[in-house]
C-alpha cells in the first residue's frame, strides 16, 4: 500500500470525524431523540442483522465463485495428471505390452479376413487388367 493512498484514507477519516463532531454539536455522545434505550437497542440490533445478512450474501457469492474456480482448477489438474500417467504407462509400463499385443492381434485378424482378400484381388486385377476408365481414354486417343 502506498503512502499516498494511506494519507488519503486518513484524511477521509479525519474529515468524516469532524463532520460527525459538528453534527453532534461539538460532542460525541449519542442522544436519541424521543427514543428509549430499548428502542435504540432494537434498532441497532436490526442494523447489525442487516449488515450480517449483506455480508452473508457477499460471502455466498464469493464461495460460489471460489467453488467454480476450484472445480476448473481440479479438472485441469486431473486431466494433466491423467495424461502424464497414461503417457508414462504407454512408454514404459505394462499397458505398452498390452497395446502391442492388441495391435498384433488386430493386424493378424485383418490380414486373414475375407475383406483383405477381396481388396488384394481388386488391386491385382486393377494392375493386371487395367481399369475400365483407362480403356476409354485409350480408345479416344486412337
C-alpha positions in Angstrom: 0.0 0.0 0.0 1.4 3.3 -1.0 1.9 6.3 1.4 -0.4 8.4 -0.8 -3.4 6.1 -0.5 -2.8 5.7 3.2 -2.7 9.6 3.5 -6.0 9.9 1.5 -7.7 7.3 3.7 -6.5 9.1 6.9 -7.7 12.5 5.6 -11.1 11.0 4.7 -11.4 9.5 8.2 -10.4 12.8 9.8 -12.9 14.8 7.7 -15.7 12.3 8.5 -14.9 12.6 12.2 -15.1 16.4 12.0 -18.4 16.3 10.2 -19.9 13.9 12.9 -18.5 16.1 15.7 -20.0 19.2 14.2 -23.3 17.3 13.6 -23.4 16.3 17.2 -23.0 19.9 18.3 -19.4 19.5 19.5 -19.8 16.3 21.5 -19.6 12.6 20.6 -22.4 11.4 22.8 -25.3 9.5 21.4 -28.5 11.3 22.2 -31.6 9.6 20.9 -34.5 11.9 20.3 -37.7 10.7 21.9 -36.4 7.1 21.8 -36.0 4.8 24.8 -32.8 2.7 25.1 -34.8 -0.5 24.4 -35.9 1.0 21.1 -32.3 2.1 20.4 -31.0 -1.4 21.2 -33.6 -2.9 18.9 -32.7 -0.5 16.0 -29.0 -1.2 16.5 -29.6 -5.0 16.6 -31.7 -4.7 13.4 -28.9 -2.8 11.7 -26.4 -5.5 12.8 -28.8 -8.1 11.4 -28.9 -6.3 8.0 -25.2 -6.0 7.9 -24.7 -9.7 8.7 -27.2 -10.6 6.0 -25.4 -8.5 3.4 -22.1 -9.9 4.5 -23.5 -13.4 4.2 -24.8 -12.8 0.7 -21.4 -11.4 -0.4 -19.7 -14.4 1.3 -22.1 -16.8 -0.5 -21.3 -15.2 -3.9 -17.6 -15.4 -3.1 -18.0 -19.1 -2.2 -19.8 -19.9 -5.4 -17.1 -18.1 -7.4 -14.4 -19.9 -5.4 -16.0 -23.2 -5.9 -16.3 -22.8 -9.7 -12.7 -21.7 -9.8 -11.6 -24.7 -7.7 -13.6 -27.0 -9.9 -11.9 -25.7 -13.0 -8.5 -26.0 -11.5 -9.3 -29.5 -10.2 -10.4 -30.6 -13.7 -7.3 -29.1 -15.3 -5.0 -30.8 -12.8 -6.8 -34.1 -13.2 -6.5 -34.0 -17.0 -2.8 -33.1 -16.8 -2.0 -35.8 -14.2 -4.1 -38.4 -16.2 -2.3 -37.5 -19.5 1.1 -37.7 -17.9 0.3 -41.1 -16.2 -1.1 -42.6 -19.4 1.9 -41.3 -21.5 4.3 -42.8 -18.9 2.4 -46.1 -18.9 2.3 -46.3 -22.7 6.1 -45.6 -22.9 7.3 -47.8 -20.0 4.5 -49.7 -18.3 2.5 -52.8 -18.6 0.0 -51.1 -20.9 2.7 -50.9 -23.6 2.8 -54.7 -23.9 -1.0 -54.9 -23.9 -1.3 -52.4 -26.7 1.4 -54.2 -28.7 -0.4 -57.4 -28.3 -3.8 -55.9 -29.3 -2.2 -54.3 -32.4 -0.7 -57.6 -33.4 -3.9 -59.5 -32.8 -6.0 -57.0 -34.8 -3.5 -56.8 -37.6 -3.4 -60.6 -37.9 -7.2 -60.7 -37.8 -7.5 -58.1 -40.5 -4.9 -59.7 -42.8 -6.6 -63.1 -42.5 -10.0 -61.7 -43.1 -12.2 -62.1 -46.2 -12.2 -58.3 -46.7 -8.5 -58.2 -47.1 -8.6 -61.0 -49.7 -11.2 -59.0 -51.7 -9.1 -55.8 -51.5 -6.0 -57.6 -52.7 -7.8 -59.3 -55.6 -9.3 -55.9 -56.7 -5.9 -54.2 -56.6 -4.2 -57.1 -58.5 -7.0 -57.1 -61.1 -6.7 -53.3 -61.5 -2.9 -53.6 -62.1 -3.1 -56.7 -64.3 -6.1 -55.9 -66.4 -6.4 -52.1 -66.0 -9.4 -50.2 -65.1 -12.4 -49.6 -67.4 -11.8 -45.8 -67.3 -8.2 -46.3 -68.5 -9.6 -48.3 -71.6 -11.9 -45.4 -72.5 -9.0 -43.0 -72.5 -7.0 -45.2 -74.9 -10.0 -45.6 -77.3 -10.4 -41.8 -77.6 -6.7 -41.3 -78.5 -6.9 -43.8 -81.4 
